[in-house]
Amino acid sequence: MLNSNTAESTSAASSSAYDAIHPPERLRQLAAKLEMNNPVFWISGSFLTLFVLLALTHPVTLSSLVDSGFQLATRYFGAFWQILLLANFVIGLALCFGRTGDVRLGGLNTPDVTNFKWLSIVLCTLLAGGGVFWAAAEPIAHFVSPPPLFGSQDAKTNAINALSQSFVHWGFLAWAVLGCLSSIVLMHLHYDKGLPLKPRTLLYPLLGERAIKSGIGNTVDALSIIAVAAGTIGPIGFLGLQISYAMQELFGITDTFTTQAIVVVVAMVFYTLSALSGVNRGIQMVSRYNIILTVALIVFILFAGPTGFIIDSYVQGLGQMIDQFVPMALYRGNPEWLGWWTVFFWGWFIGYAPMMAIFIARISRGRTIRQLVLAISIAAPLVTCFWFTIVGGSGLAFELENPGVIQASFEGFNMPGALLAITQQLPFPTLISILFLILTTTFIVTTGDSMTYTITMVISGDKEPNATIRAFWGIIMGAVAIVLISLGSGGISALQSFIVITAVPASVIIAPSLWYAPKIANQLGKSATTLTL
């Protein structure tokens, strides 16, 4: 006969064995909220986990693999990406200014988001934190080492060429690929046809039901999530590195891993809370304050900085870009330079494209094709170019007036160094530097909350994903960023380069929109005409 202790032990063991096979109800509920039975969750989550483990255990191997993939992607797909972006922009303009421009998307007669809120979200989400540090760094980089298409000329001409090259990388082509043709396809197929608002739906016109219900769809969604997660984690990690560096320069706070991690945690808390509150609250609120701060800095620098140079260089830079638009967009003369610049940026933006298209489709319901294209492909790029002139153009003006004042701080491609060198030449340098650091953080927060929201929307299939899965992905992206920055800048750099590799499948996903978006626009235009008659 068993004694009571033995019986209790046996009962406990049996209970543990049962729980191992049949998890408690609370665990089943948690798994359901996290969509852990979803193949997309496991594919994307497993890949990111593997990437982090390799970064921790075999960083040299990971770096070698990523570098090899990066070289192959830029070498064999670079020309295709250049043609893809140019075609995407031109076709979008044709739809905008043609008879299809008045076609209203999403099945609503009026937009469900006001114009200011819509434009604020679009600008802040797509520009992201890169729009601050790159705005300071890229013009001076092209000034110091002129693009091969232009070569080295006199200093003033080099400055204008530097701005025009930056305008190409952050202007019409980059913005158009992030949310025009693919958003048109998604809005029609989702709102009018009832298909899921997921990347797989972009392939429905080509593959039919196989794109929605087969493993192809799961793979497409997972690859898109991996790409945008990498593209979001990278800037979050760089934010920690750059803000920590700036705090040391400004306040003497030691630039350590602890400081970097604290910066990332603060950003993570803000963008996760914003994502939890949804598009109509947190995301809109952060975007609105972001725009207000951006406009305030623009006005201050425009009047307190080198006003004449800013205005003249913006006009001349735009003129140079438009005059040399096609040659700059399709330049293939120096593969090494292209891999560092144009093709790198195109790969980066294409990697974002499927998920950005979903986010744009989510917030643009009720807009016409003309409104969509004018805002994303024309207005936003012009604003971005002016912002680059305000920040980077001011840096060029200071460099022309006092050679070395910006270049010396930028030595070694030190992006926060370039930004701080520019702010130190302005009135109230410490205050302006702090405001720029706040702006960079809020840009990252708007991107982080929007992409957290979009990732969870794709995994769950819900327009308003539950709070648990939103918090999970928001925290995971911040945690991965902290792990990678613990390895130094190399871990984050490897992830940034990996984004370009993800552009290979992403470009295949968005390419069919080149011909299906015009087809859908024409069909909707004919339907609207028939209803009117």
N, C-alpha and C positions, 0 to 999 in steps of 0.2 A: 504493500500500500504506500502511495506517495505521500510524503509529508506536505504540509501547507506551503512551505517555501518552494519546494520542487514544483508543486502544482502551479504556483503563481509564476515561476520562471518559465514553465512550459507555456502557460497562457500568454505571457508577455512576448515570448518568442513567436508564438503563433500569430499574435496580433501584429508584430513587426513584419512577419512574412506576408501577412494579408495586406498590410498597408503598402508594402513594396510593390505588390502586384496591383492593388486597388488603392490608389492615392486617396487621402482624405478629401472630403468635399471641397474644403477651402483651397486645396492645391489644384483640384480640377477646375474650380472657378477661376483661379489665377491663370492657369494654363490657357483657359478659354479666352480670357481677356487679353492675353498676350499673343493670341492666335498661334500658339505653339504647335497646333496640328496643321498649320499652313506650310506647304513646301517652300513657299517664298521666304518665310521667316527663317527656316533652317538653312536654305541655300545662302542667303545674304548674311545671316548671323554667323554661320560656320566659316564663311570666307573671311569676314572681318576678324574673327577670333584667330584663324590660322595666320593672318597677316600680322597680328599683334604678337603671337607666339614666336613667329619667325624673327620679328624685329627684336624680341627680347633674347632669344637663344642663338640665332644665327644672323646677326645684322649684316655681316659682310656678304653672305650668300643672298639675303633678301635684296640688298642694294645691287648686287650683280645681276640678279634676275630682273629687277625692275629696270635697270639701265639698259639691258639687252632688249627687253620688251619695248621700252621707250624708243630706242634707236630703230627697231623694226617698224613700229607704228608710224613714226614720223617719216621714215624713208619710203615706205611702200603705200602709205595712205595719205601723206601730206598733200599731194596734188589733188587727190579726190576730195579731200576736205576743203581745199581752196575753191574748187569748182562748185561743191555742194553749197557753201555759204554764199557765194556770189549768185548762184541760181536761185537759192531760197529768197534772197533779198529782192532780186529783179521780179520774180513771179509774184511776190507779195505786193510790190508796187503796182503791177499790172492789175491785180485783183482790187486793190485799193482805189485806183483812179479809173477803172473800167466800170461797166454797168453792174458789176457784182458788189461795188463798194457799199451800196445801201442795204445789202442783205444783212438781216439781224440774226444773231447767233444765240443759241441756247433756249429757244422757244419762249422767250419773254419779249414783250413790246418795249419795256423800259429796263435799264440796268438795275440790278439789285444792290449795287454799291455806288455811292456818290462819286463824282468825278475826282474830287480832291483826294478822297481816301483811296480810290483805285490807283491813281497816279502815284501817290505816296508809297503804297505797298509795292507797286511794280518797280519804281526806282530804287527803293531801299533793298528789296529782296534780290534783284538781279545785279545791282552794282556791288553790294556786299562790302566787306572790310577792305578788299583789294583796291577799291576805288579811292581809298585815302593814301595808303602807302605807295601803291603803284602810281598814283597821280603825282606824287613827289618824286619818285625814283625813275620812272621810265623816260620822261623827257630829258633828264640830266644824263641818263645812260646813253641815249641816242645822240646827245650833244657831244659827249666825251668820245664815243665810238660811233661815228655816223653810219646810218644804214647803207649797205652796199649799192642800193639802187641810186642813191644820191651822191655818195662819196663825200670827201671832205672839201668844204668851200670856205668862204669867209665866215667869221663867228656868227654874225647876225643871220645869215642864210642857214647855217647849221642849226641854229636855234629854231627857226621856222620849220625846217625839215624834221627836226626832232619831234616837234609838236604834231606835225601832220602824220608822222609814222605812228605816234601814240594814238591819234584820232582813229586811224584805220583799225588798230588792235582793239579799241574799246568803243568803236562807233557803230555805224549802220549794220555791218555784217554780223558783228558779235551779238548785238541786240536782237536782230531779226531771227537768228537761229534759235533763240531761247523761247520764242513764244508766238509765232505768227501762223505759218502754214500748219504746223502740227496741232496748234490749239484749235484752228478751224476744223480740222478732221475730228479731234476729240469732242468738241462741243456738239457737233452734229450727231456723231455716233452715240454719244452718251445721253444728251438731253432729248434728242429727237427719236433715236432708235432704241434707247434703253440699255446699251452696252455698258460695261463697267468703265469707270473713269480710272483706267490703268494704262501703263505703257503698252501692254499687249494689244490694246484696242487700235493702236496705230497701224498694226499689221493686219487688222481684220479685212480691209478692202483687198488685200493681196492673198491672204490665206483662208479667209472665211472663218468658220467655226473652229478650225484647228488652232487659230491664234488665241481663241478664248478658252477653250476647254481642254487642250492637250498640254503636255509637258513643255511645249514651245512657249506657251503663255507664261507659265511659271518661271521659265528660264529668262525670258525677256524682262519680266517684272523684277526678278532678283538682280539681274545685271544692272538695271537702271537704278535700283536702290543702292547697290554697291558703289556705283559711280557717284551718285549724289551724296552718299554718306561720306565717301572719301573726299569729295569736293567741299564738304562742310566741315569735316573734322580737321582738314588741313588748315584752313583759315582760323579755326578756333585755336589750334595749337600755336600757329604763328602769332596770334593775338597775345598769347601768354609770353612768348619770347620777346615780342616787340614792345609791349607795354612795360615789361620788367626792365628791358634795356633803357627805355625812356625814363622810367622812374629813378633809375640809378643816375642818369645824366642830369635830371632836373632836381632831384631831392637827395641824392646820395644813398638811396635805399639799395642795398646790395642786390645785384642781379644773380639770384640763385634759383634753383629748381623750386624751392618753397614759394618764392614770390611768383614765379611763373604759374605754379599750380593754383595758387590763390586767385590769380587773375582768371584762369580758366574756370574755376569753380564758381566765381561770381557771375561770369558770363553765362555759364550753364544754368545756374539758378534762375536768372532773368529770362533766358529764352525758353526754358522749360515751363516756367509759370505763364509766360506769354502764350505758348502753344496750348497749354491746358485751358486757357480762357477762350481760344478759338479765333477764327478770322475776324469776326465782327466786334471783338473787344480788344484783347491784348495785342494781336498782330497789327490791327489798325492804329491803336494808341501809340505803340512804339514807333511805327512808321511815321506817324504825324509829328511827334516830337523830334524825330530824326531829321525830317525835312525842315522843320523850323530852325534847328541848330545849324543845318547846312546852309540855309538861306542867310542866316545871321552872319556866318563866317564869310560867305561870298561877298555880302555887302561891305563888311569890315575891310576885307583884303582889297576889294575893288577900289575903295576910296582911301584906305590908309597905306596900300602897297603901291607898286609901280603901275598906276592906272593906265597911262598911255600905252605902255608895252603890252599890258594884258589885252586891251581892246584891239590894238593893231595886230598882235600875234595871233589872236583868235580868228580874226577875219582872214589874215594871210594864210594861217595854217589850214583853215577850212578850204580856202581857195586852192591851195596846193594839193590837198587831199582829193578834192573833186576833180581837179585837172589831171591828176595822176592816179585816179581811183582804180581803174582796171589794171594798169601795170603794177600797182602796189598790191592789189588783191591777188594777182596771179604770178607774182615774181617767183622765179625758180632758180635764180642765178647762183645762190650761195647756200647749199643744203645745210651746212653747219649753222649758219646764222639763222636760217628758217627754223631749224630745230630748237634753237634757243628762244626765238621770238614768235613770228607769225604762226607757224604750224603748232608750236606749243600752245599758244592761246586758243587756236581753233580747236585743238584736241580738248583743251580744258572746257571750253564753252559747249562743245558737242556732247561731252560726257554729262553735263548738266541738263541738256536739252529735253530728253523725254520727261523727266520729272518736273522741270520748270514749265513745260507745256501743260501738264496736268494742273499745276498751281494757277497758271494764267487762265486756263479753262474754268477753274473753280471760281475765280473772282471776277470773271469778265462776262458772265451770262447777261444777255440783253444788249450787248454792244454790237454795233455794226462792224463789218469787215473793215470799213474805212477808219472807224475810230480805233480799232485794234491795231491796224498797221501804222497809222499816223502816230499813235502814242508810243508803240514799242519800237518800230523801225525808223522813225524820223525824230519825234520830239525828244524821247529819252536819250538817243545818241547825241543830239545837239546839246542837251543839258550836260551830259557826261563830258563832252569835249570842252564845254565852257568851264566845267569844274576842273578838268585837267589843266586848263590854261590858268585858272585862278591859283592853283597850287603849284603845279610844275612850271607854268609860265613865269610865275613870280620868282621861282628858283633860278630859271634861266636868266631873268633880268638881273638878279643879284649877282649871278656868276659872270655875266657880261660886264657889269660895272666893277666888280672886284674879283678877278679870276682866282679860282681856288677856294672861295668861301663856301661853296656848296659841294664842289667836287671832292675836296679833302675829306669831308664828313661821309661822303658816299663811297669812299674807297673800300673795295672788297664787296661791293653790292650791298651796302648797309642801308636798307630801305628806311628804317626808323631814324637812322643818322641823317639821311637826306631830308626827311620831314622836319626834324628838330632844327637842322641848319637853316631851313627856310623860315620857320617860325621865329627863330632868334633874330632875324633881320627885320621883323615887324615890330610896331609899337606893342607894349605890354607882352613881351615874349613868353613869359612863364604862363600867364593866363591863357594866351592863345594856344600854347602847347598843350595845356591841360584840356582845353575845349576840343582840340583835335583828337586827343586820346579818348575822350568821352565819345566823340563822334565815331571813331573807329570801333569802339565797343558796341555802340548802339547799332551800327551797320551789321556787325557780326550777330548781334542778338536778333535782328530782323530776319537775317538769312537762316539762323539756327532755328528760330521758332517756325518759320514758314516751311523749311525742309523737314523738321520733325513732324509737323502736321501732315505734310504731303506723304512722307514715308509711311506713317501709320494709316493714312487714308488708303494707300495702295494695298498694304498688307491686310487690313481689315475689310476693305470694300465698303466702308461707311463714310458718308460725307462728314460726320462728326464722330470720329473714333473715340472710344472710351478713354477716360483719364489715365488708366493704368498703363495702357500701351504707349500713350503719348509720353508719359513720364519716363517709362522704361527706355525708349529710344533717345529721348533727350539726355538722360543721364549716361547712357551707354556711349554716345558720341563724345560727351565731355570726358568720360573716363578713358576712352581710347586716346584722346588727345593728350591727356596727362601722362599716360604710359609712354607715348611716343616722344614727348618732350623730355621725359626722364633720360632718354638716350641722346639728348642733344638735338641740334637742328637737323641732323641726318635722318632721323626717323620720320619727321614731318616732311622733309624734302622727298624722301622715298615715296611717301603717300601722295604728294603733289604730282610727282612724275607718273605714278600709277594711274592718276586720273586720265592722263593722255592715252594710256593703253585702253582704258574703258571706252574711249571714243571710237574704237574700232567697231564693236558691236552696236554702240549707240548711233553711229552714223548710218548703219544698215537699218536700224529701227526707224529713223526719221526720214530716210531717203524717199520712201514711197509717197510721203506727203507732197513732194514736188509735183506729182501729177494728180493725186487724189484730192488735194485741197482745191485746185481749180475746178475739177469735175464736180465736187460737192457744192462749191460756190455757185456754179452755173445752174445746177439742179435746184438749189434753193431759190435762186433768182427767178427761174422759170415758174416755180411753184408760187412765189409771191406775186408774180405778174398775173398768173391764172386766177388767183384768189381775188386780186384787185379788179380784174375784168368781170 
